[in-house]
Amino acid sequence: MWTSPYAPVEVGGTTLHRMVLAAAGRLGDRPALVDGPSGTTVSYRLLAERVKGVAAGLAATGFRPGDVLALWAPNLPQWAGVALGAMAAGGSVTGASPACTERELATQLADAGASVLVTVPSLVPAARSAAAASGVRQVVVLGQAEGATPILDLLAGGRHAPGPDPPLDPATAVALLPFSSGTTGLPKGVELTHANLVTSVRQVAAGLRVGEDDTLLAVPPFSHVMGFVVTLAVPLAAGARVVTMPRFDPGRFLELLQRHRVTVLVGAPPMLRVLTGHQAADGTDLGSLELVVCGGAALSAAAQEALAERLPGTVVGQAWGLTETSVGLTVPDRAGGSVPGTVGRVMPNTELRVVDPASGRDLGPGQAGELLARGPQVMAGYRGRPGATAAMLGGDGWLRTGDLGLVDAGGNVVIVDRLKELIKVRGHQVAPAELEALLGAHPAVADAAVLGRQDPDDGEVPVAVVVPRPGADPDPSELLAWVAERVAPHKRLRALRFADAIPRTPSGKLLRRALHGQDRQPT
């Protein structure tokens, strides 16, 4: 079993909204949130007023402790005030991806038991339809739109009412209800308590050490746990400045990094590759960056080293965790990042085991097995799914991550692949992530996914889907030969096809199920 090199942090003891309001109380007119495209700024004083106003407005409409508010909106400064306001009213918040369909939204609203849905004007028609199909009683719009309550009207409705201050037990009150990515099984509501979240904020801060002088660019969606915890809750609790980006665009991304002098950047591999592979990156001043952290999916050692070379003087590291662990289990250190190819070291207050997937036997340093974790950031459970909760947590509190990995002699954690995604070639294990990292190192490849395809002779064989870099025109047979020269025979790709994009979650995790479900087979 491995534990953290960091000193333990305080567990729970407060709620997330009180944690942020405490920072706001000492920072006054300092900027808390900036809308990236427009530059509109929200001070900490105004953020505190909005949190209290939303809480009072919701309470005046009948929103009660235990109720659920859904947020279907891109990253905007209003996200913080609405989400923390709902929590201050005693409710839970579930964020829906702006890219989800009306049907997917309705399913999430029903599973979460949402009573209020907050969205943006352009999404109101679909929001109203999804709300009607799922029992949501009120649709609120961040602006003006027919058929929805303007957020200003909600605030006005609570102006003369006493602000709600319900007694909440941080250890049991559910604050956030994100839905798991769905890479395995159906999406499930993950119940994260206030104690889970405030502890997670402290755990992340132990490694990243975000402070009042920092500026973060919030690119990962706030509807995803990485976006909400790492790029919103952590900086706001620390008194830093958060610049929001509603939709990812490589050119705008680079421009915002330069214009706002961003010091801390957290994101998934596809986003970070822009810093080394986009044509405009060389002309962008990235000298303000002090720390870059990759999360959501692993970055190969070669890609991490290339990023560090592109950003001299910037600390580059990786982190790892799950929605079910309130975002994190490992963290890089701001002073030294993480060893290339690893995802940092175990977070404070966290225990990690590596076990043989077949026997459950504990394994030692350098031996790969399933990673099991235990700590105060682990979820309360899946909403309405006791069977799935028991399967994930077991009876001893050890969470089965489903990730195959190892811990080296220095305590650095290495993620090999998803346990269920290993390809078995004549009994040999082939990790898709290893081949994907190799393909990603080819100068003509922008992104890649490796899948297992049934084979009558070998059981399974690895095949690839590749996205070429702009302007490149790689030859499939030459690319197959290039890989074959660098791997053992059983790992050689048997087929390859090109695609315009690889389906991924907002956090950057590969959606292999979507690729497996496509009719076109690699040839």
NUKOLDO-559663 format. One record per residue (C-alpha): residue number from 1; x, y, z. Coordinates in nm, 3 decimals. Example, Ala and Ser with C-alpha at 12.3 -4.5 7.8 and 13.67 -1.06 7.14 Angstrom:
2
resi xx yy zz
1 1.230 -0.450 0.780
2 1.367 -0.106 0.714
//
This chain:
523
resi xx yy zz
1 0.000 0.000 0.000
2 0.119 0.350 -0.086
3 0.042 0.672 0.099
4 0.111 1.037 0.029
5 0.439 1.223 0.074
6 0.231 1.530 0.163
7 0.116 1.622 0.512
8 -0.251 1.539 0.580
9 -0.510 1.808 0.513
10 -0.820 1.888 0.715
11 -1.115 1.667 0.621
12 -1.452 1.837 0.574
13 -1.557 2.074 0.850
14 -1.734 2.322 0.623
15 -1.933 2.349 0.302
16 -1.799 2.446 -0.038
17 -1.996 2.770 -0.061
18 -1.878 2.880 0.284
19 -1.519 2.801 0.184
20 -1.546 3.030 -0.120
21 -1.740 3.300 0.068
22 -1.464 3.308 0.330
23 -1.213 3.394 0.057
24 -1.451 3.652 -0.090
25 -1.488 3.820 0.247
26 -1.119 3.907 0.264
27 -1.066 3.993 -0.104
28 -1.342 4.246 -0.167
29 -1.304 4.414 -0.507
30 -1.024 4.193 -0.637
31 -1.126 4.012 -0.959
32 -1.264 3.663 -0.909
33 -1.398 3.576 -1.255
34 -1.335 3.717 -1.600
35 -1.535 3.632 -1.911
36 -1.251 3.549 -2.150
37 -1.401 3.669 -2.480
38 -1.548 3.998 -2.350
39 -1.323 4.078 -2.055
40 -1.623 4.143 -1.825
41 -1.503 4.104 -1.465
42 -1.681 3.987 -1.152
43 -1.518 4.085 -0.824
44 -1.513 3.865 -0.515
45 -1.754 4.106 -0.348
46 -2.002 4.076 -0.636
47 -1.960 3.698 -0.646
48 -2.056 3.677 -0.278
49 -2.362 3.895 -0.342
50 -2.470 3.673 -0.632
51 -2.427 3.354 -0.432
52 -2.648 3.492 -0.156
53 -2.894 3.638 -0.406
54 -2.936 3.311 -0.597
55 -2.984 3.122 -0.270
56 -3.256 3.364 -0.156
57 -3.424 3.369 -0.497
58 -3.434 2.990 -0.517
59 -3.569 2.961 -0.164
60 -3.846 3.210 -0.250
61 -3.959 2.980 -0.534
62 -3.980 2.677 -0.307
63 -3.634 2.530 -0.363
64 -3.551 2.336 -0.048
65 -3.254 2.150 0.103
66 -3.204 1.827 -0.089
67 -3.348 1.965 -0.413
68 -3.139 1.949 -0.730
69 -3.056 2.235 -0.967
70 -2.925 2.148 -1.313
71 -2.690 2.379 -1.502
72 -2.684 2.340 -1.881
73 -2.445 2.612 -1.993
74 -2.091 2.665 -2.121
75 -1.816 2.802 -1.898
76 -1.934 3.148 -1.797
77 -1.874 3.358 -1.484
78 -2.244 3.307 -1.391
79 -2.175 2.937 -1.338
80 -2.006 3.005 -1.004
81 -2.279 3.225 -0.859
82 -2.561 2.991 -0.961
83 -2.392 2.669 -0.850
84 -2.270 2.802 -0.516
85 -2.605 2.977 -0.463
86 -2.792 2.650 -0.508
87 -2.556 2.486 -0.258
88 -2.610 2.774 -0.014
89 -2.984 2.706 -0.038
90 -2.912 2.349 0.069
91 -2.940 2.195 -0.275
92 -2.726 1.983 -0.504
93 -2.596 2.084 -0.845
94 -2.575 1.865 -1.154
95 -2.398 2.005 -1.459
96 -2.489 1.891 -1.809
97 -2.248 1.922 -2.100
98 -2.349 2.198 -2.345
99 -2.284 1.944 -2.619
100 -2.536 1.688 -2.495
101 -2.856 1.624 -2.688
102 -3.207 1.702 -2.569
103 -3.267 1.331 -2.507
104 -2.945 1.296 -2.308
105 -3.034 1.604 -2.105
106 -3.382 1.473 -2.025
107 -3.235 1.142 -1.908
108 -2.987 1.318 -1.679
109 -3.254 1.550 -1.538
110 -3.479 1.256 -1.457
111 -3.198 1.047 -1.304
112 -3.083 1.342 -1.092
113 -3.437 1.435 -0.987
114 -3.377 1.799 -1.085
115 -3.649 2.053 -1.008
116 -3.481 2.363 -1.158
117 -3.289 2.392 -1.485
118 -3.065 2.693 -1.557
119 -2.943 2.748 -1.912
120 -2.846 3.009 -2.172
121 -3.085 3.176 -2.423
122 -2.982 2.968 -2.725
123 -3.062 2.643 -2.541
124 -3.399 2.744 -2.393
125 -3.622 2.569 -2.654
126 -3.447 2.235 -2.602
127 -3.429 2.296 -2.227
128 -3.804 2.350 -2.204
129 -3.873 2.029 -2.394
130 -3.631 1.827 -2.180
131 -3.773 1.983 -1.863
132 -4.128 1.888 -1.961
133 -4.019 1.531 -2.027
134 -3.839 1.492 -1.694
135 -4.054 1.670 -1.435
136 -3.847 1.988 -1.396
137 -4.077 2.260 -1.263
138 -3.884 2.574 -1.360
139 -3.645 2.680 -1.637
140 -3.424 2.982 -1.562
141 -3.224 3.162 -1.830
142 -2.895 3.351 -1.790
143 -3.027 3.648 -1.983
144 -3.362 3.682 -2.163
145 -3.559 3.423 -2.361
146 -3.926 3.347 -2.411
147 -4.060 3.069 -2.193
148 -3.796 3.092 -1.918
149 -3.752 3.294 -1.598
150 -3.473 3.553 -1.637
151 -3.204 3.516 -1.374
152 -3.256 3.881 -1.276
153 -3.621 3.804 -1.195
154 -3.510 3.514 -0.977
155 -3.270 3.743 -0.792
156 -3.540 4.008 -0.754
157 -3.781 3.752 -0.608
158 -3.548 3.686 -0.318
159 -3.437 4.043 -0.259
160 -3.664 4.105 0.040
161 -3.658 3.751 0.175
162 -3.417 3.641 0.446
163 -3.129 3.450 0.298
164 -3.158 3.077 0.361
165 -2.904 2.926 0.596
166 -3.012 2.563 0.628
167 -2.819 2.344 0.869
168 -2.606 2.118 0.650
169 -2.388 1.832 0.763
170 -2.087 1.850 0.528
171 -2.032 1.477 0.569
172 -2.374 1.380 0.434
173 -2.517 1.675 0.237
174 -2.472 1.613 -0.136
175 -2.333 1.926 -0.304
176 -2.244 1.808 -0.654
177 -2.399 1.540 -0.873
178 -2.177 1.500 -1.180
179 -2.246 1.212 -1.415
180 -1.971 0.962 -1.486
181 -1.828 0.973 -1.836
182 -2.003 0.661 -1.957
183 -1.689 0.501 -2.102
184 -1.799 0.184 -1.925
185 -2.166 0.119 -1.869
186 -2.441 0.382 -1.861
187 -2.378 0.727 -1.710
188 -2.456 0.738 -1.340
189 -2.505 1.029 -1.099
190 -2.206 1.047 -0.862
191 -2.299 1.183 -0.520
192 -2.024 1.412 -0.390
193 -2.078 1.563 -0.047
194 -1.954 1.899 0.073
195 -1.690 1.713 0.278
196 -1.578 1.532 -0.037
197 -1.542 1.860 -0.225
198 -1.376 2.082 0.037
199 -1.130 1.804 0.117
200 -1.059 1.757 -0.253
201 -0.993 2.131 -0.290
202 -0.737 2.109 -0.009
203 -0.579 1.795 -0.156
204 -0.536 1.951 -0.500
205 -0.404 2.272 -0.345
206 -0.137 2.078 -0.155
207 0.035 1.999 -0.484
208 -0.064 2.286 -0.714
209 -0.037 2.556 -0.445
210 -0.263 2.802 -0.627
211 -0.251 3.147 -0.467
212 -0.401 3.497 -0.489
213 -0.151 3.604 -0.754
214 -0.246 3.323 -0.993
215 -0.466 3.338 -1.302
216 -0.623 3.019 -1.439
217 -0.785 2.972 -1.780
218 -1.095 2.758 -1.728
219 -1.119 2.546 -2.042
220 -1.241 2.206 -1.910
221 -1.622 2.229 -1.883
222 -1.758 2.319 -1.540
223 -2.015 2.045 -1.602
224 -1.728 1.798 -1.561
225 -1.569 1.738 -1.222
226 -1.221 1.841 -1.341
227 -1.350 2.173 -1.467
228 -1.562 2.243 -1.160
229 -1.318 2.141 -0.888
230 -0.974 2.220 -1.033
231 -1.042 2.527 -1.249
232 -1.326 2.684 -1.047
233 -1.348 2.572 -0.683
234 -0.974 2.547 -0.614
235 -0.882 2.895 -0.748
236 -1.188 3.066 -0.596
237 -1.113 2.917 -0.254
238 -0.755 3.041 -0.290
239 -0.848 3.392 -0.403
240 -0.707 3.352 -0.755
241 -0.853 3.487 -1.081
242 -1.050 3.255 -1.312
243 -1.078 3.340 -1.683
244 -1.365 3.148 -1.843
245 -1.366 3.010 -2.197
246 -1.713 2.902 -2.318
247 -1.602 2.701 -2.619
248 -1.262 2.563 -2.708
249 -1.101 2.709 -3.016
250 -0.723 2.670 -3.061
251 -0.662 3.024 -3.185
252 -0.879 3.187 -2.917
253 -0.723 2.959 -2.654
254 -0.373 3.083 -2.737
255 -0.490 3.443 -2.753
256 -0.651 3.425 -2.406
257 -0.342 3.266 -2.253
258 -0.134 3.558 -2.376
259 -0.383 3.840 -2.314
260 -0.468 3.742 -1.956
261 -0.114 3.637 -1.860
262 -0.233 3.297 -1.737
263 -0.004 3.137 -1.477
264 -0.172 2.798 -1.422
265 -0.320 2.587 -1.699
266 -0.504 2.258 -1.645
267 -0.646 2.052 -1.928
268 -0.666 1.729 -2.125
269 -0.408 1.611 -2.381
270 -0.592 1.736 -2.694
271 -0.595 2.088 -2.552
272 -0.233 2.083 -2.439
273 -0.114 1.953 -2.776
274 -0.214 2.290 -2.920
275 0.081 2.441 -2.732
276 0.325 2.228 -2.931
277 0.143 2.149 -3.255
278 -0.067 2.451 -3.358
279 0.073 2.684 -3.624
280 -0.002 2.992 -3.410
281 0.169 2.856 -3.098
282 0.518 2.968 -3.198
283 0.403 3.328 -3.224
284 0.223 3.329 -2.887
285 0.391 3.465 -2.575
286 0.345 3.190 -2.316
287 0.605 3.325 -2.077
288 0.352 3.386 -1.800
289 0.279 3.013 -1.759
290 0.430 2.876 -1.438
291 0.246 2.544 -1.414
292 0.079 2.321 -1.672
293 -0.111 2.012 -1.555
294 -0.252 1.737 -1.774
295 -0.559 1.551 -1.647
296 -0.848 1.350 -1.782
297 -0.624 1.118 -1.985
298 -0.258 1.022 -1.974
299 0.008 1.211 -2.166
300 0.297 1.001 -2.297
301 0.646 1.069 -2.164
302 0.751 1.195 -2.508
303 0.456 1.436 -2.529
304 0.522 1.565 -2.177
305 0.889 1.620 -2.254
306 0.799 1.800 -2.578
307 0.563 2.027 -2.384
308 0.830 2.104 -2.125
309 1.078 2.183 -2.405
310 0.826 2.420 -2.565
311 0.772 2.595 -2.230
312 1.116 2.647 -2.072
313 1.082 2.760 -1.714
314 0.730 2.615 -1.684
315 0.665 2.320 -1.454
316 0.477 2.043 -1.639
317 0.302 1.758 -1.463
318 0.016 1.513 -1.474
319 -0.262 1.419 -1.235
320 -0.502 1.125 -1.217
321 -0.839 1.057 -1.066
322 -1.203 0.978 -1.132
323 -1.537 1.152 -1.105
324 -1.598 0.908 -0.819
325 -1.299 1.052 -0.629
326 -1.409 1.417 -0.649
327 -1.149 1.459 -0.925
328 -0.816 1.338 -0.787
329 -0.609 1.055 -0.644
330 -0.262 1.174 -0.750
331 -0.120 1.520 -0.801
332 0.199 1.675 -0.943
333 0.401 1.920 -0.738
334 0.428 2.284 -0.838
335 0.798 2.282 -0.761
336 0.888 1.987 -0.983
337 0.586 1.867 -1.180
338 0.582 1.491 -1.228
339 0.827 1.245 -1.377
340 0.750 1.224 -1.751
341 0.512 0.940 -1.824
342 0.380 0.932 -1.465
343 0.077 1.101 -1.308
344 0.244 1.231 -0.995
345 0.225 1.096 -0.643
346 -0.056 0.999 -0.411
347 -0.261 1.291 -0.275
348 -0.276 1.377 0.096
349 -0.506 1.157 0.310
350 -0.514 0.895 0.032
351 -0.416 0.527 0.025
352 -0.340 0.336 -0.295
353 -0.305 -0.036 -0.362
354 -0.203 -0.230 -0.673
355 -0.365 -0.574 -0.690
356 -0.361 -0.867 -0.927
357 -0.694 -0.846 -1.113
358 -0.745 -1.223 -1.102
359 -0.643 -1.311 -0.746
360 -0.674 -0.980 -0.562
361 -0.320 -1.026 -0.430
362 -0.130 -0.706 -0.350
363 0.159 -0.633 -0.584
364 0.486 -0.451 -0.522
365 0.673 -0.161 -0.683
366 0.696 -0.182 -1.061
367 0.429 -0.452 -1.091
368 0.118 -0.361 -1.293
369 -0.229 -0.441 -1.162
370 -0.563 -0.281 -1.088
371 -0.536 0.037 -0.883
372 -0.754 0.054 -0.571
373 -0.794 0.373 -0.369
374 -0.931 0.487 -0.035
375 -0.967 0.839 0.104
376 -1.208 1.114 0.217
377 -1.258 1.232 -0.142
378 -1.428 0.907 -0.244
379 -1.794 0.953 -0.339
380 -2.090 0.874 -0.116
381 -2.224 0.650 -0.394
382 -2.416 0.641 -0.720
383 -2.758 0.802 -0.697
384 -3.031 0.541 -0.693
385 -2.793 0.257 -0.783
386 -2.696 0.066 -0.469
387 -2.581 -0.236 -0.671
388 -2.341 -0.028 -0.881
389 -2.217 0.147 -0.566
390 -2.144 -0.184 -0.394
391 -1.962 -0.313 -0.702
392 -1.745 -0.001 -0.717
393 -1.670 0.038 -0.345
394 -1.701 -0.313 -0.207
395 -1.745 -0.372 0.164
396 -1.405 -0.249 0.276
397 -1.415 0.105 0.137
398 -1.154 0.041 -0.134
399 -1.269 0.193 -0.461
400 -1.198 -0.016 -0.770
401 -1.072 0.236 -1.023
402 -1.079 0.001 -1.321
403 -0.741 0.143 -1.420
404 -0.438 -0.074 -1.479
405 -0.124 0.083 -1.340
406 0.181 0.057 -1.122
407 0.382 0.252 -0.866
408 0.755 0.276 -0.926
409 1.027 0.264 -0.662
410 1.009 0.643 -0.623
411 0.637 0.644 -0.546
412 0.540 0.776 -0.889
413 0.214 0.639 -1.027
414 0.198 0.515 -1.387
415 -0.132 0.452 -1.566
416 -0.103 0.170 -1.818
417 -0.460 0.155 -1.948
418 -0.820 0.084 -1.859
419 -0.838 -0.272 -1.726
420 -1.138 -0.364 -1.942
421 -0.978 -0.222 -2.257
422 -0.674 -0.449 -2.265
423 -0.645 -0.642 -2.591
424 -0.560 -1.012 -2.559
425 -0.350 -1.133 -2.855
426 -0.283 -1.507 -2.826
427 -0.292 -1.465 -2.448
428 -0.054 -1.166 -2.452
429 -0.183 -0.840 -2.305
430 -0.164 -0.535 -2.531
431 -0.240 -0.195 -2.377
432 -0.407 0.036 -2.631
433 -0.264 0.340 -2.453
434 0.091 0.224 -2.527
435 0.023 0.205 -2.900
436 -0.171 0.532 -2.894
437 0.124 0.707 -2.732
438 0.357 0.562 -2.995
439 0.133 0.675 -3.280
440 0.107 1.019 -3.119
441 0.485 1.052 -3.142
442 0.475 1.023 -3.524
443 0.510 1.368 -3.685
444 0.214 1.308 -3.918
445 -0.033 1.200 -3.643
446 -0.250 1.446 -3.449
447 -0.456 1.191 -3.252
448 -0.508 0.815 -3.246
449 -0.720 0.540 -3.094
450 -0.639 0.170 -3.079
451 -0.911 -0.094 -3.055
452 -0.929 -0.468 -3.026
453 -1.088 -0.651 -3.318
454 -1.200 -1.013 -3.301
455 -0.976 -1.247 -3.497
456 -1.038 -1.619 -3.565
457 -0.671 -1.713 -3.521
458 -0.540 -1.478 -3.252
459 -0.856 -1.407 -3.052
460 -0.808 -1.032 -3.080
461 -0.575 -0.807 -3.278
462 -0.500 -0.434 -3.237
463 -0.627 -0.196 -3.505
464 -0.605 0.184 -3.516
465 -0.803 0.493 -3.606
466 -0.574 0.787 -3.682
467 -0.632 1.161 -3.725
468 -0.356 1.309 -3.946
469 -0.200 1.643 -3.859
470 -0.319 1.935 -4.076
471 -0.130 1.930 -4.406
472 0.003 1.578 -4.355
473 -0.082 1.291 -4.587
474 0.061 0.976 -4.425
475 0.060 0.646 -4.611
476 -0.125 0.375 -4.411
477 0.118 0.097 -4.498
478 0.419 0.310 -4.406
479 0.259 0.404 -4.073
480 0.187 0.038 -3.996
481 0.549 -0.048 -4.077
482 0.676 0.240 -3.859
483 0.485 0.103 -3.560
484 0.591 -0.256 -3.633
485 0.956 -0.158 -3.613
486 0.908 -0.030 -3.258
487 0.698 -0.296 -3.085
488 0.696 -0.670 -3.016
489 0.528 -0.884 -3.282
490 0.206 -0.939 -3.083
491 0.164 -0.561 -3.046
492 0.184 -0.483 -3.416
493 -0.117 -0.309 -3.564
494 -0.306 -0.528 -3.810
495 -0.506 -0.250 -3.975
496 -0.547 0.127 -3.978
497 -0.792 0.382 -4.108
498 -0.803 0.762 -4.103
499 -1.071 0.982 -3.946
500 -1.139 1.354 -3.903
501 -1.165 1.328 -3.522
502 -1.153 1.084 -3.232
503 -1.460 1.090 -3.005
504 -1.365 1.200 -2.654
505 -1.537 1.316 -2.337
506 -1.498 1.682 -2.227
507 -1.214 1.568 -2.001
508 -1.028 1.413 -2.294
509 -1.098 1.047 -2.222
510 -1.131 0.834 -2.530
511 -1.481 0.705 -2.605
512 -1.387 0.362 -2.733
513 -1.749 0.247 -2.719
514 -1.839 0.506 -2.981
515 -1.561 0.381 -3.208
516 -1.655 0.018 -3.153
517 -2.012 0.109 -3.244
518 -1.921 0.252 -3.582
519 -2.007 0.039 -3.878
520 -1.682 0.110 -4.060
521 -1.406 -0.133 -3.965
522 -1.043 -0.031 -3.996
523 -0.894 -0.182 -4.309
//
